[in-house]
Structures are given as C-alpha cells and as structure tokens.
C-alpha cells in the first residue's frame, strides 16, 4: 500500500515538471548572454540525468512494494483456503496414550432414622461403585460397573457385577446393539443408577413390581433411531434377556422361556427453554406360577430450564404408571397397578427441592394399597458431590404408618460419564 502511494506521488511530480517545461519562457532564454545560456544549459545537463535516476529508483521501489503486497495477499488467501476446508472426521480409536479406560469410583454414605422400629438410628457406607468405560475400537465401546455393597444378612461387604456390556458404534440405519448384563430400557428411571436419582429410594411402584434394583438382566438389546417426517426424536428399543434372578414380577425359567421387553421414547423441544418426553414400555415373561406376567408402562417428563440464568433456575415434572396382569392359572388373572409423580424445582445455583407421591399395589395382591409422600432437599456442590436430606411417610392397609428421615452423601472421583437425559 505504501509503494502504490509513493508511485502516485511521483507521477504527480512528473506531470507538474512537464507542465513547467511547457510554460518555460524561451524568448527570455534567447535574450540571455551567451555565458548565462551556457551556464543554464550545463545546469540542465547535470539535473536531467539526476532526475532520470531518481525516477528509475522510484519505479523500482514501487515495483518492489507491489510485489511484496501481492505475495502477502497470496499467502493470506492460501491460509484462508486451508482453514475453510473441513478436516476429515477421525474414528474413535484408542491411541497409545489412551489405552487405559476411564475409571471412576462413586461413594454412597447414608444415615437414617426410622419409626416404628427397634433400632431407630442407622449409619452406613451404603455402596461404592467402580466404573470402567472405554472405546474398544472404531466399532464398539465397553462399560463395566462393579459394586462393593454390604450384604444385609451377613453384614459383610461383597463384590457384585452390576453391569458389563458391549455397545456397537457403527451399525447402519440408525441401529445400535448392546450385549451383556445391563439395566433394561424400561420406564423412565430403570436405566439410572441409584446415585443419579434425586431421591434416596426408588418409588414404591418400582420396588413392588421391578424390585429395589430394577430390571437388570443378561441378554441383548437392539435400539433404532426412528426416522419420521415430523422431525422429533424417536427411539425404539427391543430386548431379550434370560430372566431376572430376583424380581417381584418375573422369574428365570428353567425351560426355553425368556423375558421380552420394549420401550418407545418420544422427545420434543417445545421451546428453547422447555422439552417434553413421553415413553411407552412393555414387558412379558414367566412368573413363579409357571405362567406369564405382562407389564405395561407410560411415562411423561416435562423439563424447563431457561437459556438465561440456567445455572440458577430449572423445573422438572415427571409422572410414571405401571399396569400389571399376572396370570396365575388357566382361567385366573390378577390386574394391579401403581404410579408415582414428582416435581423438582431449583431454588438456587446449588439447591434443589423435590416432592414425590407414590401409589402402588403388589403384583399378586389387588387389595393391597400403599401410599407414600416424600420431600427431598438437595445441595449439589459440584457435579462430583451432593448431599440430600429426605423425609418420607408411608401408609398402607397392611401396616401402621411409617416415618423415615434419611441423609445421603454422594462423592465421585475419576472420569464419570454423563447419565441418560
């Protein structure tokens, strides 16, 4: 830029010099004496070559600056072209520096007060969960969850394999296959580990129909991201497992009878601040009467989290119901049901308040009715630590009202993956 400016300046000087030459007074020059004319001519002969040298040097300088500017522009164009080209995606593989899996340990300490009871106060280290998660190769990943928990009968700590499964990464047509021991994709919270829940115990309907640990079995699960013209998220999962060893609704059959379950998840973005999820679940499998039990479920979850101040405000409304049909003879079926409803409101950056209502029968007892009310206050220090205080009162037509107060401290070390949204 500076070279072009200097060139234009010298062009204007040359033009001015030419005009001055055209305006030269030649008649006055002829009237000069011969000596003066000789001096003027000699001066012009000395100045003119000097002017030519200056003009040539200026032209060379202008050319040099122009070439430098062109080279700089070319380099900038090459850099822009290089940065605008998208880099090729790399497959998720384990490099030499990442051959170790992501390892985390989750501690769960609890204290409680229960009435009526002979021992009212209790404090225990409830469980330690160790997780190992890693990509196997570009085609699959593996997840292992091992629990160190206290045996209620002996009081000693024991090791239990909670989950161990392989998940494919590259199947076509939106398919994904899971093989191993895993929490079934049934209902809304069955897939979640207890420490990820905003309450200390599972809802009564889950405890009465699926057990305290939920549906956790060995087999295969195939899920499919359903393409639809309405442009919302839809996932269909179908699973076949051997049958749970401990479950109020199902048993593991000695014959070639297995547990089949499915789940359809529908998810919408209502606004930039709110989402809605509706799920449908179903399961069929053998029961202790050598017949079949059928479970059907529906869940609804509304979440609100504003784009502004989203670290301080949020709201969750969640409802889930299970319907059970248990066949106990060729002509006799028992139909029961249960549900829970909860809401969680974020009071501040780290404080959450949850209220929950439970209603439940039992799979084989339609006349049994259980109701419970819970209130939970949670303090979430970070994503690696939280403390929750819960009060729960339970009333049933088979026992007197029970009051329970519990506190739980969850703490995590290591790299722990995100839970299902």
C-alpha positions in Angstrom: 0.0 0.0 0.0 2.8 2.4 0.8 4.5 1.6 -2.5 1.4 2.4 -4.5 1.0 5.7 -2.6 4.7 6.8 -3.3 4.2 5.9 -7.0 1.2 8.1 -7.4 3.0 11.0 -5.6 6.0 10.8 -8.1 3.6 10.6 -11.1 2.0 13.9 -9.9 5.6 15.4 -9.6 6.4 14.3 -13.2 3.2 15.8 -14.5 4.0 19.1 -12.8 7.5 19.1 -14.2 6.2 18.6 -17.7 3.7 21.5 -17.4 6.5 23.7 -16.1 8.6 22.8 -19.2 5.7 23.8 -21.5 5.4 27.1 -19.7 9.2 27.9 -20.0 9.9 31.4 -21.3 12.1 30.6 -24.4 12.2 34.2 -25.6 13.7 35.3 -22.4 16.2 32.5 -22.6 17.4 33.8 -26.1 17.8 37.3 -24.7 20.4 36.0 -22.1 24.0 36.5 -22.8 25.9 33.5 -24.3 27.7 33.0 -20.9 24.5 32.8 -19.0 22.9 30.5 -21.5 25.9 28.2 -21.3 25.7 28.1 -17.5 21.9 27.3 -17.7 22.4 24.6 -20.3 25.2 23.0 -18.2 23.0 23.1 -15.1 20.1 21.4 -17.0 22.5 18.7 -18.3 23.5 17.9 -14.7 20.0 18.0 -13.3 18.3 16.0 -16.0 20.3 12.7 -15.6 19.8 13.1 -11.8 16.1 13.4 -12.3 16.1 10.2 -14.5 18.0 8.3 -11.9 15.5 9.3 -9.2 12.6 8.3 -11.4 14.1 4.9 -12.1 14.8 4.3 -8.4 11.2 5.3 -7.6 9.8 2.9 -10.2 11.9 0.0 -8.8 10.7 0.8 -5.3 7.1 0.9 -6.4 7.6 -2.5 -8.2 9.2 -4.0 -5.1 6.3 -2.8 -2.8 3.7 -4.1 -5.3 5.3 -7.5 -5.5 5.5 -7.7 -1.7 1.8 -6.7 -1.4 0.9 -9.4 -4.0 2.9 -12.0 -2.1 1.2 -11.1 1.2 -2.2 -11.3 -0.4 -1.4 -14.7 -1.9 -0.3 -16.0 1.5 -3.5 -14.8 3.2 -5.6 -16.4 0.5 -3.8 -19.7 1.0 -4.3 -19.6 4.8 -8.0 -18.8 4.4 -8.4 -21.7 2.0 -6.6 -24.0 4.4 -8.8 -23.1 7.4 -12.1 -23.2 5.4 -11.6 -26.8 4.4 -13.3 -29.1 7.0 -10.9 -31.7 8.5 -11.8 -35.3 7.9 -13.5 -36.9 10.9 -11.4 -39.4 12.8 -12.7 -42.7 14.1 -12.8 -43.1 17.8 -9.8 -45.4 18.4 -7.5 -45.9 21.4 -4.1 -44.3 20.9 -1.0 -45.4 22.7 -1.5 -42.7 25.4 -5.2 -43.7 26.0 -5.1 -47.5 26.2 -6.4 -47.2 29.8 -10.2 -46.9 30.3 -11.9 -44.1 32.0 -12.1 -45.1 35.7 -14.3 -43.6 38.4 -15.3 -44.5 42.0 -18.6 -43.4 43.5 -19.1 -43.4 47.2 -22.6 -43.5 48.8 -22.8 -42.8 52.6 -26.2 -42.8 54.4 -27.7 -42.2 57.8 -31.4 -42.7 58.7 -34.0 -42.5 61.4 -36.9 -44.9 61.2 -40.0 -45.3 63.3 -41.6 -47.6 64.3 -38.5 -49.8 64.7 -36.4 -51.4 67.4 -33.3 -49.8 66.1 -34.2 -46.2 65.1 -30.9 -44.8 64.1 -28.6 -46.3 61.4 -25.5 -45.1 59.7 -23.7 -47.0 57.0 -21.4 -46.8 54.0 -24.1 -48.0 51.6 -22.1 -48.7 48.4 -19.0 -48.0 46.4 -19.5 -48.2 42.6 -16.4 -48.6 40.4 -16.9 -47.9 36.7 -14.5 -48.7 33.8 -15.5 -47.3 30.4 -13.6 -47.2 27.2 -13.8 -47.4 23.4 -12.8 -50.9 22.3 -12.1 -49.9 18.6 -13.9 -47.8 16.0 -16.8 -50.2 16.0 -17.7 -50.7 19.7 -17.3 -49.5 23.3 -17.4 -51.4 26.6 -18.8 -50.4 30.0 -18.3 -52.2 33.3 -19.9 -51.3 36.7 -18.8 -53.1 39.8 -20.5 -52.5 43.2 -19.0 -53.1 46.7 -22.0 -53.3 48.9 -23.0 -54.6 52.3 -24.9 -57.9 52.4 -28.0 -57.4 54.6 -27.9 -60.9 56.0 -24.2 -61.2 57.0 -23.3 -57.5 57.3 -20.1 -58.1 55.3 -19.1 -56.2 52.1 -19.2 -58.2 48.9 -18.5 -57.6 45.2 -21.3 -57.6 42.7 -21.2 -57.1 39.0 -23.9 -54.5 38.3 -23.4 -54.1 34.6 -21.0 -55.3 31.9 -21.9 -54.7 28.3 -20.6 -54.1 24.8 -22.3 -51.4 22.6 -21.8 -51.1 18.9 -21.0 -47.7 17.3 -21.2 -48.1 13.5 -24.3 -50.2 12.7 -26.2 -48.8 9.7 -29.8 -47.5 9.5 -29.7 -45.9 13.0 -29.3 -49.2 14.8 -27.3 -49.9 17.9 -26.8 -53.3 19.5 -25.9 -53.9 23.2 -24.8 -57.3 24.5 -24.1 -58.3 28.1 -25.6 -57.6 31.5 -27.4 -54.3 31.7 -30.3 -52.3 33.1 -33.2 -52.8 30.8 -34.6 -49.9 28.8 -37.9 -49.9 30.6 -39.7 -46.9 32.0 -38.0 -43.6 32.8 -35.7 -44.3 35.7 -34.9 -48.1 35.4 -31.7 -47.3 33.4 -30.4 -44.8 36.0 -28.1 -45.9 38.8 -29.3 -45.0 42.4 -26.8 -42.2 42.9 -28.1 -40.4 39.9 -31.7 -40.1 41.2 -32.8 -37.0 43.1 -34.2 -39.1 46.0 -32.7 -41.8 48.3 -35.1 -44.7 47.5 -36.8 -45.8 44.3 -40.6 -45.1 44.0 -42.8 -47.7 45.7 -44.2 -48.9 42.4 -40.7 -49.7 41.2 -39.9 -51.5 44.4 -43.1 -53.5 44.3 -43.1 -54.5 40.6 -39.5 -54.4 39.5 -37.5 -54.7 42.8 -35.2 -52.3 44.5 -32.5 -52.9 41.8 -35.0 -52.7 38.9 -34.9 -54.8 35.8 -31.2 -55.8 35.5 -30.6 -58.8 33.4 -28.3 -60.6 30.8 -29.1 -60.7 27.1 -29.2 -58.4 24.1 -30.8 -55.1 23.3 -31.4 -53.6 19.9 -32.3 -49.9 19.6 -33.4 -47.9 16.5 -33.5 -44.2 15.9 -36.8 -44.0 14.1 -36.8 -41.6 11.1 -40.1 -39.6 11.0 -41.3 -36.7 8.9 -42.3 -34.7 12.0 -38.7 -34.1 12.9 -38.7 -35.1 16.5 -36.5 -37.6 18.4 -37.9 -41.1 18.5 -36.1 -44.2 19.6 -37.5 -47.8 19.7 -35.7 -50.5 21.8 -36.3 -54.2 21.9 -34.6 -56.5 24.4 -34.4 -60.3 25.1 -32.9 -61.4 28.4 -32.6 -64.7 30.3 -34.9 -63.6 33.1 -34.1 -61.9 36.4 -33.0 -63.9 39.3 -34.8 -61.6 41.8 -37.9 -59.8 40.7 -41.5 -59.5 42.1 -43.0 -59.9 38.7 -40.7 -62.3 36.7 -38.5 -65.3 37.3 -35.8 -67.1 35.3 -37.4 -70.1 33.7 -35.7 -73.5 33.5 -37.3 -74.0 30.1 -36.7 -72.0 26.9 -38.8 -69.1 28.1 -37.2 -65.6 28.3 -38.1 -62.1 29.3 -39.0 -59.8 26.4 -39.2 -56.0 26.8 -39.6 -52.9 24.7 -39.6 -49.2 25.0 -40.6 -46.3 22.7 -39.2 -42.9 23.5 -40.6 -39.7 22.0 -38.9 -36.4 22.7 -39.9 -32.9 21.6 -38.3 -29.4 22.0 -41.4 -27.4 22.9 -39.5 -24.1 23.2 -35.8 -23.1 23.6 -36.4 -23.4 27.3 -38.7 -26.5 27.6 -38.8 -30.1 26.5 -41.3 -32.9 26.7 -40.7 -36.7 26.7 -43.4 -39.4 26.5 -42.4 -43.0 26.8 -44.2 -46.3 26.4 -42.9 -49.6 27.8 -43.9 -53.2 27.8 -42.5 -56.5 29.2 -43.7 -60.1 29.2 -42.0 -63.1 30.8 -42.5 -66.1 33.1 -43.7 -65.8 36.7 -43.4 -68.1 39.7 -46.7 -69.8 38.7 -45.2 -71.1 35.5 -47.4 -68.7 33.6 -46.8 -65.3 32.1 -46.9 -61.8 33.6 -47.3 -58.7 31.5 -46.2 -55.2 32.5 -47.2 -52.1 30.6 -45.9 -48.6 31.4 -46.2 -45.0 30.4 -44.0 -42.1 31.5 -44.2 -38.4 30.9 -41.4 -35.9 31.7 -41.5 -32.1 31.3 -38.4 -30.1 31.8 -37.9 -26.3 31.9 -34.5 -24.6 32.0 -34.3 -21.0 30.8 -31.5 -20.0 28.5 -30.7 -17.1 30.7 -29.8 -17.8 34.3 -29.9 -21.6 33.6 -27.4 -22.3 36.3 -29.9 -20.9 38.9 -33.4 -22.0 37.8 -35.0 -25.2 36.5 -38.1 -27.2 36.9 -39.0 -30.9 36.3 -42.4 -32.6 36.3 -42.4 -36.4 36.0 -45.2 -39.0 36.1 -45.0 -42.7 35.5 -47.5 -45.5 35.8 -47.2 -49.3 35.6 -50.1 -51.7 34.8 -49.6 -55.4 35.6 -51.5 -58.5 34.5 -50.3 -61.7 36.3 -51.7 -65.0 35.1 -51.8 -67.5 38.0 -53.9 -70.2 36.4 -55.5 -71.1 33.1 -58.6 -69.0 33.9 -57.4 -66.5 36.5 -55.6 -63.3 36.1 -54.7 -60.6 38.6 -54.6 -57.0 37.4 -52.9 -54.4 39.6 -51.2 -51.1 39.1 -49.0 -48.4 40.6 -47.7 -44.9 39.9 -45.6 -42.0 41.1 -45.5 -38.3 40.4 -42.7 -35.9 41.3 -41.6 -32.4 40.7 -38.2 -30.8 41.2 -37.6 -27.1 41.5 -34.2 -25.5 41.6 -34.1 -22.9 44.3 -30.6 -21.6 43.5 -27.3 -22.5 42.0 -26.8 -25.5 44.2 -30.2 -26.1 45.9 -33.0 -28.3 44.7 -36.3 -29.1 46.3 -38.2 -32.3 45.2 -41.7 -33.6 46.2 -42.9 -37.1 45.3 -46.2 -39.0 45.7 -46.3 -42.8 45.5 -49.3 -45.2 45.0 -48.8 -48.9 44.5 -50.4 -52.3 44.7 -48.4 -55.5 44.5 -48.3 -57.9 41.5 -50.4 -60.6 43.2 -52.5 -58.5 45.6 -55.0 -56.1 44.1 -56.4 -55.3 47.6 -53.1 -54.2 48.9 -52.7 -50.4 48.7 -49.7 -48.4 49.6 -49.3 -44.6 49.6 -46.3 -42.5 50.4 -45.3 -38.8 50.5 -41.7 -37.7 50.3 -39.8 -34.4 50.4 -36.2 -34.0 49.4 -33.8 -31.1 49.8 -30.6 -31.5 47.8 -27.4 -29.5 47.9 -25.3 -30.1 44.8 -21.8 -28.7 45.5 -20.5 -29.7 42.0 -21.2 -32.5 39.5 -18.9 -34.6 41.7 -20.5 -34.2 45.1 -24.0 -33.8 46.5 -25.8 -34.1 49.9 -29.6 -34.9 50.1 -32.0 -34.8 53.0 -35.2 -36.8 52.7 -38.4 -37.2 54.8 -40.9 -39.9 53.8 -44.1 -41.1 55.3 -45.7 -44.4 54.1 -49.2 -45.6 54.8 -50.7 -49.0 53.8 -53.7 -51.1 54.7 -51.4 -53.9 55.8 -49.2 -52.0 58.4 -49.1 -48.8 60.5 -47.8 -45.5 59.2 -44.0 -45.4 58.9 -41.9 -42.2 59.2 -38.4 -42.1 57.9 -35.7 -39.4 57.7 -32.6 -40.1 55.7 -29.5 -38.2 54.6 -27.2 -39.3 51.7 -23.7 -38.0 50.7 -22.6 -38.9 47.1 -19.0 -38.2 46.1 -17.2 -39.1 42.9 -13.5 -39.4 41.9 -12.3 -40.0 38.4 -13.9 -39.6 35.0 -17.6 -40.5 35.2 -19.7 -40.3 32.1 -23.0 -38.5 31.7 -26.2 -40.2 32.5 -29.2 -40.6 30.2 -31.1 -37.3 29.8 
